[in-house]
Amino acid sequence: MANWVIKSADHYLSLLYDMLHELMYKNHIIHADKTPVKVMRIDNNKIKNGKKTYMLVYRNRPTKKTRPIVLFDWQPSRKADHPRDFLKNFSGTVITDGYKVYHKLGRERDDHLTIGGCWIHARRPFVDFIKSLKGATHGTIGKALAYSIHQESYLRTFLNDGNVPMDNNYTEQAIRPFTIGRKNFVLIETSNGARTSAMIYSIVETAKANYLNVYQYFELLLTEIPKHMNDTDLKFIDELLPWAPHVQETCPSRFKRS
């Protein structure tokens, strides 16, 4: 059954995923976050006790002209090559939690890519310090100050652009369903399965962000996409995007828009 899901995602759902990736670049602001996940086999090589890999998550900041998109991107390591490749055609601001890889990318592309910091992450060590006042501090205030000092230029990004948010909570909200699910499945068996999980979580979270019934949306996708495998272009995908009028009418969520 897992192989059926992997093949369906690879043959059909990947077309939608790639289109959403391209459309995400139309936004001026993208949020980025990551979370670890253990994988037992990488490219058919079994690893004793599994390998710590990463699920990267990107979420746009929709405007009146764009719609919400959430994309998961599984990668076997924390190398800069991964976000560098994912964001290679993006120009704008990326909001992160202080992950140094993005700072490196910002320096590489200082004319096209700006990195913004997260004030929620800057606040947390000060909260920990206040909690520790009841006991020994063990240098907690020093760590809090050091983080803010080292991140200062990124924490100031919002001052230069009123559209840039002060925190990265937007992506932390999107990544939470995966972290909750991880408590149950614990690990992923193969790297192919991890890539497929990224694709499916992307479509699920993007569908939810666009107020769709997720089950009905997948049913629609897996019914319609196979009909177009011989098409010479991908124009049919436009009619299957989460915000397409037909999709909104066919797969409405039971939850009301806020």
VEXMARBA-732989 format. One line per 4 residues: their letters; for each residue x, y, z of C-alpha. Coordinates in steps of 0.05 Angstrom, whole numbers, plus 5000, padded with zeros to 4 digits. Example, Ala and Ser with C-alpha at 12.3 -4.5 7.8 and 13.67 -1.06 7.14 Angstrom:
2
AS = 5246:4910:5156; 5273:4979:5143
This chain:
258
MANW = 5000:5000:5000; 5058:5047:5016; 5085:5035:4946; 5018:5052:4915
VIKS = 5019:5119:4952; 5091:5132:4930; 5076:5116:4857; 5013:5158:4857
ADHY = 5050:5217:4886; 5108:5209:4838; 5066:5202:4775; 5008:5249:4790
LSLL = 5013:5292:4852; 5083:5315:4835; 5055:5355:4777; 5013:5397:4825
YDML = 5070:5403:4876; 5118:5431:4823; 5065:5481:4800; 5054:5504:4872
HELM = 5129:5511:4880; 5132:5556:4819; 5073:5598:4842; 5103:5609:4911
YKNH = 5157:5651:4879; 5105:5704:4861; 5103:5724:4935; 5150:5776:4964
IIHA = 5154:5741:5032; 5165:5667:5048; 5169:5636:5117; 5217:5577:5128
DKTP = 5225:5526:5184; 5249:5455:5193; 5240:5394:5239; 5279:5329:5245
VKVM = 5252:5261:5224; 5287:5193:5228; 5292:5153:5164; 5315:5080:5163
RIDN = 5336:5072:5090; 5368:5125:5047; 5367:5107:4973; 5359:5033:4990
NKIK = 5418:5034:5039; 5395:5010:5108; 5423:5051:5165; 5429:5021:5234
NGKK = 5382:5057:5282; 5362:5103:5225; 5388:5171:5204; 5367:5239:5229
TYML = 5341:5276:5168; 5300:5340:5161; 5233:5362:5136; 5238:5434:5113
VYRN = 5175:5475:5108; 5161:5537:5067; 5098:5580:5071; 5083:5642:5031
RPTK = 5052:5705:5059; 4992:5712:5014; 4969:5780:4989; 4905:5802:4953
KTRP = 4936:5776:4888; 4963:5709:4914; 4936:5649:4952; 4965:5610:5011
IVLF = 5015:5556:4994; 5050:5509:5043; 5107:5465:5017; 5145:5411:5053
DWQP = 5213:5391:5026; 5248:5329:5055; 5324:5330:5055; 5375:5280:5083
SRKA = 5418:5334:5116; 5423:5407:5139; 5468:5428:5081; 5458:5497:5051
DHPR = 5449:5465:4982; 5378:5444:4999; 5346:5512:5014; 5392:5543:4962
DFLK = 5361:5499:4908; 5290:5508:4934; 5296:5584:4935; 5340:5592:4873
NFSG = 5286:5630:4833; 5258:5669:4892; 5271:5743:4903; 5245:5775:4967
TVIT = 5248:5763:5042; 5254:5696:5078; 5233:5695:5151; 5270:5643:5192
DGYK = 5285:5623:5264; 5360:5641:5261; 5383:5580:5221; 5452:5600:5197
VYHK = 5444:5567:5129; 5394:5622:5108; 5442:5676:5132; 5494:5646:5085
LGRE = 5445:5647:5027; 5428:5720:5043; 5502:5738:5038; 5508:5700:4972
RDDH = 5448:5735:4942; 5449:5801:4979; 5417:5838:4920; 5358:5791:4913
LTIG = 5348:5755:4979; 5336:5787:5047; 5333:5746:5112; 5287:5766:5169
GCWI = 5292:5741:5240; 5239:5718:5289; 5225:5759:5351; 5188:5701:5384
HARR = 5252:5661:5382; 5290:5721:5410; 5239:5727:5466; 5241:5654:5489
PFVD = 5310:5654:5523; 5289:5716:5563; 5226:5679:5585; 5270:5621:5606
FIKS = 5314:5669:5645; 5255:5698:5683; 5231:5627:5700; 5301:5610:5725
LKGA = 5302:5668:5774; 5272:5622:5825; 5336:5581:5822; 5406:5586:5793
THGT = 5411:5624:5727; 5471:5586:5700; 5485:5640:5649; 5415:5639:5620
IGKA = 5413:5715:5612; 5479:5713:5575; 5451:5663:5525; 5389:5706:5516
LAYS = 5430:5769:5502; 5479:5732:5457; 5423:5707:5413; 5392:5776:5403
IHQE = 5460:5808:5391; 5480:5756:5339; 5412:5761:5305; 5405:5836:5309
SYLR = 5410:5853:5235; 5359:5800:5218; 5312:5820:5275; 5313:5891:5246
TFLN = 5290:5870:5176; 5217:5887:5190; 5236:5960:5203; 5254:5968:5129
DGNV = 5191:5937:5101; 5124:5943:5134; 5099:5880:5101; 5151:5837:5135
PMDN = 5125:5804:5199; 5163:5804:5264; 5159:5729:5276; 5158:5661:5242
NYTE = 5096:5633:5276; 5062:5628:5209; 5106:5569:5189; 5108:5539:5258
QAIR = 5033:5532:5253; 5040:5496:5186; 5093:5448:5211; 5054:5427:5274
PFTI = 5011:5374:5240; 5074:5338:5217; 5106:5341:5286; 5042:5314:5318
GRKN = 5040:5258:5267; 5113:5241:5280; 5096:5225:5352; 5054:5168:5325
FVLI = 5093:5142:5265; 5161:5156:5300; 5202:5145:5237; 5197:5137:5161
ETSN = 5221:5073:5130; 5253:5099:5065; 5277:5163:5033; 5225:5153:4977
GART = 5172:5150:5031; 5200:5214:5063; 5197:5251:4996; 5126:5227:4985
SAMI = 5106:5248:5055; 5132:5318:5040; 5091:5321:4977; 5027:5296:5010
YSIV = 5034:5340:5071; 5044:5399:5023; 4979:5386:4988; 4941:5372:5052
ETAK = 4964:5436:5087; 4955:5479:5024; 4884:5450:5016; 4868:5466:5089
ANYL = 4896:5537:5081; 4849:5547:5022; 4788:5519:5060; 4782:5454:5021
NVYQ = 4757:5386:5043; 4823:5348:5039; 4793:5279:5024; 4749:5306:4968
YFEL = 4808:5345:4940; 4853:5284:4936; 4796:5245:4904; 4788:5300:4852
LLTE = 4863:5302:4838; 4872:5227:4831; 4811:5224:4786; 4828:5282:4739
IPKH = 4904:5282:4734; 4910:5211:4705; 4865:5233:4647; 4918:5283:4624
MNDT = 4981:5240:4623; 4985:5247:4547; 4976:5322:4547; 5032:5362:4515
DLKF = 5028:5417:4568; 5006:5426:4640; 4951:5478:4630; 4901:5429:4659
IDEL = 4935:5438:4728; 4909:5509:4730; 4838:5482:4738; 4860:5437:4795
LPWA = 4895:5489:4838; 4864:5494:4908; 4834:5563:4894; 4806:5546:4825
PHVQ = 4731:5561:4824; 4712:5490:4804; 4755:5461:4861; 4726:5510:4912
ETCP = 4656:5490:4890; 4670:5415:4888; 4711:5407:4952; 4688:5459:5002
SRFK = 4711:5451:5074; 4658:5445:5128; 4697:5496:5168; 4677:5568:5158
RS = 4727:5621:5135; 4748:5666:5192
